[in-house]
Amino acid sequence: MARRALKLASWTSVALAASGICLYSNKYLDPSDFGAVRVGRAVATTAVISYDYLTSLKSVPYGSEEYLQLRSKVHLRSARRLCELCCANRGTFIKVGQHLGALDYLLPEEYTSTLKVLHSQAPQSSMKEVRQVHKAVLRDGRTVAVKVQHPKVQAQSSKDILLMEVLVLAVKQLFPEFEFMWLVDEAKKNLPLELDFLNEGRNAEKVAQMLKHFDFLKVPRIYWELSTKRVLLMEFVDGGQVNDRHYMERNKIDVNEISRHLGRMYSEMIFVNGFVHCDPHPGNVLVRKQPDTGKVEIVLLDHGLYQALTEEFRLDYCRLWQSLIWTDMQGVRKYGQRLGAGDLYPLFACMLTARSWDAVNRGIGQTPVTATEDSEIRNHAANYLPQISQLLNRVPRQMLLIFKTNDLLRGIEAALGTRASASSFLNMSRCCIKALAAHKKQKTRSLFRRARISLRESFSLWKINLHELVLHVKGLRLTGWVWALLCWLLPASH
């Protein structure tokens, strides 16, 4: 009996080995496409990460210097394992990893800095990517970009999301304070939309029409007659990535102008129109000089992921930002709580502005960001992770993509060295004033009331213009003082 069992086990091993060799040597079959391989890899990675957290920090006093250093090492090890899992399982895992990598001021820096590589170094083979973009020339001579979706993605994505949901629920049993179901909910809602290329084409045309008054914005034209749900053909537009300072220096493009244009564009999307492009990572935002006129353009790509804001949310978000810009702390509390933050509204304000609570109280437009404050905020993200995950689970789902968008835009500003200035906050305030005034006009039929609303709107905008002029004059005066000081010092040195 034992000999028969041994013989059976030997033949089984030979069969499995032969199958494995066949699969690995067959260029048309990829082991990562098999459910058991993907599930096993994800379960093993989750188990190793959980075990690392449970055991590594157990014997060290909580909050001590040793604890903080050790926790940082555990974060880094876990982030690398998670990144390796995303690259190995690909598809949906890469999309979720990219989402996490964009949450700069919400997750520990070890995670965001490690997962950021998924934006630029995700696996590129046609069997590996969710989608690929190719340059092609049509018979009539037009140069086009062809976006093609891998045929297995649709079937795989729903299984991957279910797997993530099970794993997140399992982790919650071990670490009850961490609430990450919001991440699964977002993937469930958004991934089917991102995989429908006709939906992407409609979004592209809608935003092009919506922002047509911005002559600096270029949205590639869609060729509908050649597009389907899994193949999208669009105008080919070349340019440098928006965070590439060297490209801009070579092409004599002003980084401050690009930063201002981005701010104006996204303020209009969020506050005025409530229809927001939620994936502005550098690969999706290009800059160039028009071949004909030499005028600087921002090229907006990848229109699969948009967030449509409800009117109530959009208006409360406008009022919250108005309160933050003008240091109205009662308004910050009121509208922070209306947007679901509850007693965590101070943390909510810090997450939105990427500023310390002290800076929020002093005025985010009055005090520039320092390297010390920026580092402090990133370090606090690790300390407040349970509260952050609780807050993300509590706020409206619309807020989650807004957070992601904010952090991606801040990443671009940081790369360009143009972190939000008083001027950019004033541009945001203009959009908030216009949006709130338009809403009030819609609510009344009285010509007299509409005239009063228009008058107040004009007066508020005039005050902002005056405030901006004062800041500009102060800047000129400071420049004059510095110049006078230099002129006085230089002769003295001779």
C-alpha positions in Angstrom: 0.0 0.0 0.0 2.8 2.4 0.9 4.7 1.5 -2.3 1.5 2.2 -4.3 1.1 5.6 -2.6 4.7 6.4 -3.2 4.4 5.5 -6.9 1.2 7.6 -7.2 3.0 10.6 -5.5 6.0 10.2 -7.9 3.8 10.2 -11.0 1.8 13.2 -9.7 5.0 15.1 -9.1 6.3 14.3 -12.6 3.0 15.4 -14.1 2.9 18.7 -12.1 6.6 19.4 -13.0 5.9 18.7 -16.7 2.8 21.0 -16.6 4.8 23.7 -14.9 7.6 23.5 -17.5 5.0 23.6 -20.3 3.3 26.6 -18.9 6.5 28.6 -18.3 7.9 27.7 -21.7 4.7 28.5 -23.6 4.8 32.2 -24.7 1.0 32.3 -25.0 0.4 31.2 -21.4 1.3 33.3 -18.4 1.1 31.6 -14.9 0.0 35.0 -13.5 -3.2 34.7 -15.5 -4.3 31.7 -13.5 -6.5 32.4 -10.5 -4.8 30.0 -8.1 -1.4 31.7 -8.7 -2.8 35.2 -8.2 -4.8 34.3 -5.1 -1.9 32.3 -3.6 0.5 35.2 -4.2 -1.9 37.8 -2.7 -2.7 35.7 0.4 1.0 34.9 1.1 2.0 38.6 0.8 -0.8 39.7 3.1 0.1 37.1 5.6 3.8 38.0 5.6 3.0 41.7 6.0 0.5 41.1 8.8 3.0 38.8 10.6 5.8 41.4 10.3 3.6 44.1 11.9 2.3 41.7 14.7 5.8 40.4 15.7 8.3 43.1 14.9 6.8 45.9 17.1 5.6 43.7 20.0 8.7 43.9 22.2 9.4 47.7 21.8 7.8 50.4 24.0 5.1 52.2 21.9 6.1 55.7 20.9 9.8 55.4 21.8 12.5 56.5 19.4 13.4 52.8 18.9 9.7 52.0 18.1 9.5 54.8 15.5 12.7 53.7 13.7 11.6 50.1 13.7 8.1 51.0 12.5 9.6 52.9 9.6 11.6 49.8 8.6 8.5 47.6 8.8 6.6 50.1 6.7 9.4 50.0 4.1 9.6 46.2 4.0 5.8 45.9 3.7 5.6 48.6 1.0 8.2 46.8 -1.1 6.4 43.5 -0.7 3.1 45.2 -1.7 4.8 46.8 -4.7 6.2 43.4 -5.8 2.7 41.9 -5.5 1.3 44.6 -7.7 3.9 44.1 -10.3 3.5 40.3 -10.2 -0.3 40.2 -10.3 -0.5 43.3 -12.5 -3.9 44.5 -13.9 -6.2 45.6 -11.1 -3.4 45.4 -8.5 -1.3 47.9 -10.4 -4.3 50.3 -10.6 -4.9 50.0 -6.8 -1.2 50.4 -6.1 -1.0 53.6 -8.2 -4.0 54.9 -6.2 -2.2 54.3 -2.9 1.0 55.8 -4.2 -0.8 59.0 -5.0 -1.9 59.5 -1.4 1.2 61.5 -0.4 0.0 63.2 2.8 -2.5 60.4 3.9 -0.3 57.3 4.0 3.2 56.8 5.5 6.0 58.1 3.2 7.5 54.6 3.0 4.4 53.4 1.2 3.8 56.4 -1.1 7.5 56.7 -2.2 7.8 53.0 -2.9 4.5 52.6 -4.8 5.1 55.7 -6.9 7.2 53.6 -9.3 4.0 52.0 -10.4 3.1 55.2 -12.2 6.1 55.1 -14.5 7.6 51.6 -14.2 4.6 49.3 -14.3 5.1 46.1 -16.4 4.8 46.9 -20.1 4.3 43.6 -22.0 1.0 43.3 -23.9 0.0 40.4 -21.7 0.8 42.4 -18.6 -0.8 45.8 -18.9 -4.4 46.7 -18.3 -4.1 48.8 -21.4 -1.4 49.9 -23.9 -1.0 53.0 -26.0 0.6 52.8 -29.5 1.5 55.4 -32.1 0.1 54.6 -35.5 -0.5 56.2 -38.9 -3.9 55.8 -40.7 -4.2 55.3 -44.4 -5.1 58.9 -44.9 -1.9 60.0 -43.3 -3.2 61.0 -39.9 -1.0 60.2 -36.9 -3.1 58.7 -34.1 -2.7 57.2 -30.6 -4.3 53.8 -30.3 -5.2 52.6 -26.8 -5.9 48.8 -26.6 -7.2 46.9 -23.7 -6.0 43.4 -22.8 -8.8 40.8 -23.5 -8.5 39.1 -20.1 -8.8 42.3 -18.0 -12.6 42.5 -17.8 -12.9 38.9 -16.5 -9.9 39.2 -14.2 -10.7 42.6 -12.6 -14.0 41.5 -10.9 -12.2 38.4 -9.3 -9.3 40.6 -8.2 -11.6 43.1 -6.5 -13.4 40.2 -4.7 -10.0 38.9 -3.6 -9.0 42.3 -2.3 -12.2 42.6 -0.4 -11.7 39.3 1.4 -8.1 40.2 2.3 -9.0 43.6 3.6 -11.7 42.1 5.8 -9.1 39.5 7.1 -6.6 42.3 7.9 -9.3 44.2 9.7 -9.8 41.2 12.1 -6.1 41.4 13.0 -5.9 45.3 13.1 -9.5 46.6 13.9 -8.3 50.2 14.0 -7.5 50.2 10.2 -10.4 50.8 7.9 -9.5 50.2 4.3 -12.9 49.1 2.9 -13.1 52.5 1.2 -10.3 51.4 -1.1 -12.2 48.3 -2.2 -15.4 50.3 -2.6 -13.6 52.8 -4.9 -12.1 50.0 -7.0 -15.5 48.4 -7.4 -17.1 51.6 -8.6 -14.3 53.1 -10.7 -12.6 50.2 -12.4 -15.5 49.2 -14.7 -15.7 52.9 -15.8 -12.0 53.0 -16.6 -12.3 49.8 -18.6 -15.0 51.3 -20.9 -13.1 53.3 -23.5 -16.3 54.7 -25.0 -16.9 56.3 -21.6 -13.4 57.7 -21.6 -14.0 59.2 -25.1 -17.3 60.9 -23.8 -15.4 62.3 -20.8 -12.7 63.7 -23.0 -15.2 65.5 -25.2 -17.2 66.8 -22.2 -14.1 68.3 -20.5 -12.9 69.8 -23.8 -16.3 71.6 -24.2 -16.5 72.5 -20.5 -13.0 74.2 -20.5 -12.9 75.5 -24.1 -12.4 79.1 -22.8 -8.9 78.0 -21.6 -6.8 78.5 -24.7 -3.8 76.8 -23.0 -5.7 73.4 -22.7 -5.4 70.7 -25.3 -7.6 67.6 -25.2 -6.8 65.1 -28.0 -9.7 64.6 -30.5 -11.5 61.2 -30.4 -12.0 59.3 -33.7 -15.4 57.7 -32.9 -15.7 55.8 -36.2 -12.6 53.7 -35.3 -13.3 53.3 -31.5 -15.0 50.6 -29.4 -15.3 49.7 -25.7 -11.8 48.1 -25.8 -10.0 50.1 -28.5 -9.8 53.9 -28.5 -8.3 56.0 -31.3 -7.4 59.6 -30.7 -5.3 62.4 -32.1 -1.6 61.9 -31.3 -0.2 64.8 -29.3 3.5 64.8 -28.2 5.0 66.7 -25.2 7.1 66.5 -22.0 5.7 65.3 -18.7 4.4 68.1 -16.5 7.0 67.3 -13.8 10.0 67.4 -16.1 11.8 70.7 -15.3 14.7 69.9 -17.7 12.2 69.5 -20.6 10.7 72.9 -19.7 14.1 74.6 -19.4 15.2 73.2 -22.8 12.0 74.4 -24.4 11.9 77.8 -22.5 8.6 77.0 -20.7 7.9 78.9 -17.5 7.2 76.4 -14.7 5.2 79.0 -12.7 2.9 79.6 -15.7 2.3 75.9 -16.0 1.5 75.7 -12.2 -0.9 78.6 -12.5 -2.7 77.1 -15.5 -3.0 73.7 -13.7 -4.5 75.5 -10.6 -7.0 77.5 -12.7 -8.0 74.4 -14.7 -8.6 72.2 -11.6 -10.4 75.0 -9.6 -12.8 75.3 -12.5 -13.4 71.6 -12.7 -13.9 71.2 -8.9 -15.7 74.3 -7.7 -17.5 75.6 -10.8 -18.4 72.5 -12.9 -18.2 69.6 -10.4 -16.7 67.3 -13.0 -13.1 66.4 -12.1 -10.3 64.5 -13.9 -9.0 62.4 -11.1 -5.8 60.9 -12.5 -3.5 63.8 -13.1 -0.3 61.9 -12.6 2.7 63.2 -14.7 2.2 60.6 -17.4 -1.3 61.9 -18.0 -0.5 65.7 -18.1 2.0 66.8 -20.8 3.3 70.3 -21.6 4.5 71.5 -25.0 4.8 74.6 -27.3 2.3 74.7 -30.1 4.2 73.8 -33.4 2.4 76.7 -35.2 2.3 79.6 -32.7 4.9 78.6 -30.1 2.2 79.2 -27.4 2.5 77.0 -24.3 -0.2 74.2 -23.9 -1.1 71.7 -21.3 -2.2 68.4 -22.8 -4.7 66.4 -20.7 -4.7 62.6 -21.3 -6.4 59.5 -20.0 -10.0 60.5 -19.3 -11.2 57.2 -17.9 -11.5 58.3 -14.3 -13.7 61.3 -13.5 -15.6 62.3 -10.4 -19.0 63.9 -10.8 -19.7 65.9 -7.6 -23.2 66.4 -6.3 -24.4 70.0 -6.0 -24.6 69.8 -2.2 -21.1 68.4 -1.9 -19.6 70.9 -4.4 -21.1 73.9 -2.6 -20.1 72.7 0.9 -16.6 72.0 -0.5 -16.5 75.6 -1.9 -17.6 77.1 1.4 -15.0 74.9 3.3 -12.2 76.2 1.0 -13.4 79.8 1.4 -13.2 79.3 5.1 -9.7 77.8 4.9 -8.4 80.6 2.6 -9.8 83.4 4.7 -9.0 81.8 8.1 -12.7 81.5 9.2 -12.2 78.7 11.8 -15.9 78.5 12.6 -16.6 77.9 8.9 -13.8 75.3 8.8 -15.5 73.4 11.6 -19.1 73.8 10.2 -18.3 72.7 6.7 -15.8 70.1 7.7 -18.4 68.5 9.8 -21.0 68.8 7.0 -18.7 66.9 4.8 -18.6 64.0 7.2 -15.4 64.7 9.2 -17.2 65.1 12.6 -14.8 65.7 15.4 -11.9 64.9 13.1 -12.4 68.2 11.2 -8.9 69.6 12.2 -7.3 66.5 10.7 -9.6 66.8 7.7 -8.4 70.4 7.1 -4.8 69.4 7.4 -5.3 66.5 4.9 -7.0 68.9 2.4 -4.4 71.6 2.6 -1.3 69.5 3.4 -0.5 72.0 6.1 -0.2 71.8 9.9 -3.1 72.7 12.1 -1.0 75.7 13.4 -0.6 76.9 9.7 -4.3 76.5 9.1 -5.0 78.6 12.2 -2.5 81.3 11.1 -3.8 81.3 7.5 -2.6 79.0 4.7 -2.2 82.0 2.3 -0.2 84.0 4.8 2.5 81.5 5.9 4.6 79.7 3.2 5.3 76.0 3.4 8.7 75.2 5.0 10.7 72.0 4.5 10.4 71.4 8.3 6.6 71.6 8.1 6.4 69.4 5.1 8.5 66.7 6.7 6.5 67.0 10.0 3.2 66.4 8.1 4.6 63.3 6.3 5.9 61.9 9.6 2.5 62.6 11.3 0.8 60.6 8.6 2.3 57.4 10.1 1.3 58.5 13.6 -2.3 59.3 12.7 -2.9 56.4 10.3 -5.8 54.9 12.4 -7.6 58.3 12.5 -6.9 58.9 8.8 -8.3 55.5 7.8 -11.3 56.2 10.0 -11.9 59.6 8.4 -11.5 58.2 4.9 -14.2 55.6 5.7 -16.5 58.3 7.1 -16.4 61.1 4.4 -18.5 60.9 1.2 -17.1 58.6 -1.5 -16.7 61.7 -3.7 -14.1 63.0 -1.3 -11.7 60.1 -1.8 -10.9 60.9 -5.5 -10.6 64.6 -4.6 -8.0 63.6 -2.0 -6.1 61.6 -4.6 -6.3 64.5 -7.2 -5.1 67.0 -4.6 -2.1 64.9 -3.7 -1.2 64.2 -7.3 -1.3 68.0 -8.1 0.8 68.7 -5.0 3.3 66.2 -6.2 3.6 68.1 -9.5 4.0 71.4 -7.7 6.7 69.9 -5.5 8.6 68.6 -8.6 8.4 72.0 -10.2 9.2 73.9 -7.0 6.0 75.9 -7.1 4.1 74.8 -3.9 0.8 76.6 -3.5 1.3 80.4 -3.0 -1.1 83.1 -1.9 -1.8 83.8 -5.5 -3.0 80.3 -6.2 -5.3 80.3 -3.2 -6.8 83.6 -4.5 -7.5 81.9 -7.8 -9.3 79.1 -6.0 -11.3 81.7 -4.0 -12.4 83.4 -7.3 -13.8 80.1 -8.5 -15.6 79.5 -5.2 -17.2 83.0 -5.3 -18.4 82.5 -8.9 -19.8 79.0 -8.1 -21.7 80.2 -5.0 -23.0 83.2 -6.8 -24.2 81.1 -9.7 -26.0 78.8 -7.3 -27.8 81.7 -5.6 -28.9 83.1 -8.9 -30.4 79.8 -9.9 -32.4 79.7 -6.7 -34.2 83.0 -7.3 -36.4 84.5 -10.0 -36.3 88.0 -8.7 -34.3 90.3 -10.9 -33.6 92.6 -8.0 -32.1 89.7 -6.0 -30.1 88.5 -8.9 -28.7 92.1 -9.3 -27.8 92.2 -5.6 -26.0 88.8 -5.9 -24.1 89.9 -9.0 -23.1 93.2 -7.2 -21.8 91.2 -4.2 -20.0 88.8 -6.5 -18.3 91.7 -8.3 -17.4 93.4 -5.0 -15.9 90.1 -3.6 -13.9 89.6 -6.8 -12.7 93.2 -6.7 -11.5 92.7 -3.1 -9.5 89.7 -4.2 -8.0 91.7 -7.1 -7.1 94.4 -4.6 -5.6 91.9 -2.2 -3.5 90.4 -5.0 -2.3 93.8 -6.1 -1.2 94.6 -2.5 0.7 91.3 -2.4 2.3 92.1 -5.8 3.4 95.6 -4.6 4.8 94.1 -1.4 6.8 91.7 -3.6 8.1 94.5 -5.7 9.0 96.6 -2.7 10.8 93.6 -1.1 12.7 93.1 -4.4 13.6 96.8 -4.4 14.9 96.6 -0.9 17.0 93.5 -1.7 18.4 95.2 -4.9 19.3 98.4 -2.9 21.0 96.3 -0.3 23.0 94.4 -2.9 24.0 97.7 -4.6 25.2 99.0 -1.3 27.1 95.9 -0.4 28.8 95.3 -3.7 30.6 98.6 -4.0 31.6 98.3 -0.3 33.3 94.9 -1.1 35.5 96.7 -3.7 
